[in-house]
Amino acid sequence: MADKVVLAYSGGLDTSIIIPWIQEHYGLEVHAVCGDVGQGESELAGLEAKAKKTGAKSCKVVDVRREFLVDYVWPNLRAMSVYEGRYLLGTSMARPILAKVQVDYAREVGAKYVAHGCTGKGNDQVRFELTYQALAPDLKILAPWREWDIRSREDAIDYAEARKIPITASRTKIYSRDRNLWHISHEGGALEDPRNAPPDDVWMLTVSPEKAPDTAKIVTLGYEKGVPVSVDGKTMAPEALVAHLNTIGGAHGVGRVDICENRLVGMKSRGVYETPGGTILLEGLRTLRALTLDRDTARMCEKLMPDYADLVYTGRWFAPLREAMDTYFAEATKTVTGSVQVKLFKGTATALGASSPYSLYSEDLATFGPSAAYDHADSKGFVRLYGLPGMVAASVRRAKGVDGSTSSAKKAKGGNTPPKASKLVSVATKASAPKLASKTSGKKVRA
């Protein structure tokens, strides 16, 4: 009886030819599995029948849309994780859950192998295989793109046609796309030359900002503990919420990103992304966090975010560090609850205002008008002490001529010996503070 392998199957050209290729070269019984993360009905329709017709022993489609958003997208959003300042990590987040689905199915059918159709040039091979290693290190990995002599799309089509494998791919396909609930990515074709602007036929979720409505759309987003829960006062399931924001955001041209990013494998790659809903949610969350987080916590979140984004981008979703950082962000954002109004207009998403029961903003403290909560005189000592290190450093530098203010004549004579820091403090204090009449003048005061 042949050993079994579970293939991460999409129904596209590559995974369609991998099924017979594995059978020919390894003699394994192939079982296909596909995680539904929101690719769309057009990609998933008839997938089981197609896989079996291609030679798979079985094919299973697993609906993990809710799990994808709740366990992967929401933690990433809560961290406000963005790779290289622009990419909202739609594909990066999806790969670990697809690999997890694959591992689960391998256990179900008793497979000893897992296989994927990722190329040797991309990040996805790493994302899949690091997940295998984390969840099932005993499973053996097959990566046909690193083994076979197929080197181009044309070669793959020739292979399929020679074996009468049913495919819908054509030799004139322009773009490579990846879609899920969170986004859609576009690569290849005219996009491979960074001098070319993305052609109009690239975009699928968003209209051109120039063609977007001339009237702005204002949406009210509700968050609980850093996670979106409602739109315009209506509580929505995660899938419905993201789909709704993708629709209205796309209609206003929101969420387009064109970036030349640094791949994990060392090369630069141009990616064009559409993430309308995610862009809107990120803008709202950024504003609500500013209202509810204290300065130190907010700054720590900002410091950790790039590292978190790198972990997600490079396939280390199940790394102990990312899980530990998740714990921090969950704790840090437990008061990020409230609502934010966001204006959508010709490609932009702009927060207009926010409110929260945990708001740290005090109008009485911040007002420029009369306030009983703040005494301006209190700032005098604060400013003096806050500037003390700089004042001492500046005095020493001037005395030593480090800042160029000491004359050449003084330098020739050896300059002045800098006064002691304690003397500087004493002088500065006396110079800036007028003497006050002492109520105990002439009397002994106990220490």
N, C-alpha and C positions, 0 to 999 in steps of 0.2 A: 504494500500500500504506500502510495507516494506521500511525502511530507507536504504540509500545507503552508501557503504563504498568503498573507492578507495585503492587498494592494490598496493604497489610498487612491480612489478612483473618481475621476471627474466626468468621464465620458468624452473628453477631448481627444485630439489626435494622439498625443504622447501616451496617455494611459491606455488608450484603445490598443495600440500596437504592443504595449508592454505585456499584456496578457499572453498573447501567443509567443512572444519572445522569451518570456520566463519558462513557458512550457517546453519550448524547443531547446533552450540552453541549460535548464536546471531540472527539467522533468517534474516540476512541482505542481500540485493541485492549487489553482488560483481561486481565491475568494476576494471579491471586491467589496469595498465599503465606501460610502460617501456621507460626510456630515453635512447636514443642511444648515448653513449659517446665513441663509438669505440670498443665495445665488439667484433665485428667481425660478419660476415655474418652467420657463423655456429651457433652462439648463438641466432641470431635474426630471422633466417628463420623459417617461420611457427608459429611464437609466438602467433599471434592473434587467429589462429585456435586452437592451443593447449589450450589456456586459456579458450576459449568458450567450448571446449570439456570437460574441467575439471569442468565447471559449472559457469564460469564468464558470466555476462550479456553482457559485452563489453570488448574489449581490444584495447588499442591504443599505438602505438610505435611512439615516438616523436624524431626526429633527432635534437639533441642539441650539435653535435660535435663542430661546430664553436663557439657556445656560451661557451661551456666548456673550450675551449682553450683561447679564447679572454677575457672572464670575470672571469675566475677562475685560469687557469694555468699561463697565462701571468702575472697577478698581483703577484702571488706567486713566479714566476721566477724573476720578477723585484726586489722583496725583497730578492732574493737569499735564500729563506726559505728552510731550511733542518732540519728535526727533529732529535735531539740527534746526530747531526753531520753527519748523513749518509742517512736517509730516505727522499726521494724527494717527499713524500706526495701524491702519485698518487691516492690511494683509498680515503684518507682524503678529497681531493679536489672534488672528484666525488660525494660523498654522498650529499652534500648540493644542488647541481643542480638536482640530481635525486629526492630529496624530494620536491624541487620547482616545478618540472614537475608534481609531484603527487598532490600538492596543487592546481596547475592550473587546473588539470583535475577534481579535486573534486569540484571546483567552476563551471566547465563546466557542470557536470552532476547533480549538486545539492546535493552532498553527505554531510552527517553530520560527517562521520568518515573517518579516514585514518588508514592504517595498514601496517606493515612491517614484514619481516621475519628474523630480526636480533636476535641473541641469547642474553641471559642475561649476557654472559661473555665478550662480545666484546665492542669495541668502537663505532661500527656503530649504535647501538641503540640510543646512545647519539647524534650522528651526525644527524640522521634523526629527532629525536624528538625536538632537539633545533631549527632545521629549521622550523618544524611545529609551534613551539611556537612563533618564530619570524615573520613568514609570515601569519599564520592563527591560532591564539590562541583560536579561537572559535571551531575548529574542535576537536572531541574526538579521542583518540588514542587507537588502539588495537595492542597489541604485543603478539601474541600467544605463542611464546617461553617462555614467563614469566608466562603463564597460564596452558598450556596443560600438559598431563602426558607423552608426547613423550620425551624420554631422550637420544635417540641415533639414528644414521643413520639407524640401523636395525629396530628400532621402526617405523621410518618414512616410510620405504619401506613396512613394514607390513601393515601400515595404508593405503598406496596407493594401494597395491595389494588387500586388503579386499574390497575396493570400486571401483576396476577396473579403477583407475586413470592412464592414460598413462604417464609413466616415462621412462627415458633412464638411470637413475642411477642404479648402481650395488652395491652389498654388498662388493665388493672388491676395490672400489674407494680409491685411496691413498691420493691425495692432494686436498685441497680446494684452488681454484684459483679465482682471480678477475682481469679482464682485461679492459683496456680502451686505448685511444689514447696515453696516456702518459707512461703507464707502464703495467706490469703484476706482481701480487703477488702470492706467493706460501706459504701455511701453511699446517700443519698436517703431518700424516704419519711418515716417518723416521726423518723428521725435528723437531718433538716434543722432541727429545733427542738432546740437544745442543752439545753433544760429537760427533754426526754424521756429517760428511761432507755432503753437499747436493749431492745426487746421480745424475748421468748424466741425468737421465730421468726427472729431475725437470725442467731443463732449456728449454724455448720455443722460446725466442727471440734472444738469444746470443749463440755463439759457445764458446767452451772452449778456453781461451787465448792460451793454448799450441797448439791448432789446428788452430788458426787464421793465416792469411797470414804472410809470412816472410817479406813482403814488406809493409811499412807503407803507409797509405792513408792520404793525407793532404786535409782538407776542409777549405774553406774561408766562415766565417759566417758574415752576415751583420745585424746590429742592428740599430734601431731608437728609441731613448728615452727609452732604456733599454729593448726593445722588439725585438725579432728576426724577420727579414723580408726577408732574402735571404740566399741562399746557393750557393757558387761558382759563385756569380754575378747574379744569377737568382732569381728574386722576386717570392715568392711562397705564396699561401694561407696557413694559419696556419695548416690545416689538412695535406696538402701535404708536408709541410716543416718537421713536426714532423715525419710523416711516412717515409720520405726519410732518415732522420737521424737515425731513429730506424733501418732501413734496413742496412745502411752502418756501423753504430756503432755496431749493433749486429753481423755483419759479421767479425768484428775485436775483438769481445769479450768484448766490452766496456759496462759498466753500470750494472755489477752484484753487489748486496749488500746482505750481510748475517748479520742480526743484531738481537740481543736479546733486544727488546725494552720495555720500561715501558708503559704499557697500562694505559689509563685513569682510568679504573675500579680497578686498584691497583696491578694487577699481571704482571709478565714479560711474554712476548710472543716472540717466534722466528718467524721472518719474512724474507723470501728470496724474493728479488725484482730484476726485470730487467727493467732498465730505460736507454737504450742506448742513445736515442736522448736527453733526459733531461740532462744526464751527460755531453754530448758534449756542449750543450747550456750553462750550468752552468759554465763550464771551460772558454768558450769564454767570457761570461759576466763578470766573476770575473776579467779577464785580462783587459777588456775594462774599467771597473769601476776604476781600479787602475790607469789607464792612464788619466781619465777625471774628477775624483772627487777630490776636495780638501781634505786635511787631516781630518778636523773636520767633514765634511759631511760623509766621508767614515767611520770614527769611529762611528758616530751615527748610520749609517746603520748597522754596525756590532753589536752594542749594542741592537738594536731593533729586529734584525733577530730572535734570539731564542724565544722571546716573540711572535712574529708573527707566527712562526712555531708552538708554543704551541696552539695558538688560532685556527689555522687550524686543527691541529691534534685532538684537543678536541671538534671539532664540532661547534666552535663559529664563523663560517664564517660571519654570519650576525650581529655579536656583534658590537656596536658602536666603540669600541676600534680598532678592526681590520680595519674597514672602515676609521677611522681617520689615522691609520698607513699607509693605502693605499695612502691616500692623501699625506703624507710625502714622501713615496717612489716615487710616481709619480713626485713630485716636485724635489726631490733630483737627480733623474736619467734623467732629461730632457736634459742633455748634453751628456748622455751615448749613443752616436751615432758614428758609425764607423764600421770597419771591423777587424776581428781577424782570423788568421790562426791557425788551431788546427790539430795536428798530432794524428792519431789513429793507435795504434800499440799494439797488443797482450794484450788487456784488459785495456789499458791506453788511456786517452785523454789529450794531453799536448799542451798548447798554445805555439806557436812559435813566434808570433809577432802581433802587433796591430797598427792601425792608426785611427786617428779621427780628424775632423776639430775643435774639442773642446779639443784637447790634452793639458794638462798642463805641459807636459814635454818640457823643453828647453835644447837643446843640448849645446847651448852656455853657459848656467849656469852650466850644469852638467859635462861638459868635464874636463878631467884631464890636458888637454893642455892649451895653452894660451887662455884667454877669456877677451874680453873687457867689458863683462856684469857683471863681479864679481871681486871685489877687496878683496884679501885675508886679508888685514889689517882690513877690516870691522868686521871680526869675533872676533877680540881681545876683544872689549868691550862686545860683545854678550856673549862670553864664560864666562867672568868674572861675569857678572850679572846673567847669567843662573845658575852658580854654587854657587852663593852667599848664598842661603838658606842652602844648604848642608854644606858649609864651616862654617857658623855660628854654625850650630847644632853640627858639628864635634868638633869645638873648645870648646864649652860648655861641651860636653860629655867627652872630654879629661881632661878638668879642674876638672870635678867632678869624674873622674875615672870610668865613666860608661862603657867605652870600655875596661877597664882592663889595660890601659897603665900607670896609676898612680901607683907609687911604694907603697909598704906596709908602708914604713917609713913615706911618706907624708900622707897616710891615717890615721896613728896613731896620727899625729900632727893636724889632722883636715882638711888637704888638702888645696888647694888654693881657694881663692874666684874667681869665674869666672869673667872675664872682661865684661864690658857692651857690648852689641851688636854693639853699635855705634862705640866703640873703636876698635872692631874687624874689622869692615868694613874699618875704617880709616887705620888700620895697614895693612890689606890685600891689600888695594888700593895702599898704599905707597910701599909695598913690591913687587907688581907685575908690577908697572908702573914706568919706568924710567922718571926722570925729563926732561922736554923739556925747551929749552931756551925761555923765554918769550919776546915777542916783546914790551911789555908794562912795562918791568922791570924798577922800579924807578919812574914810572908815576902813577898818580891817574887814576883810571878807574871808570867810572860811572856805577852804578848798573843798 
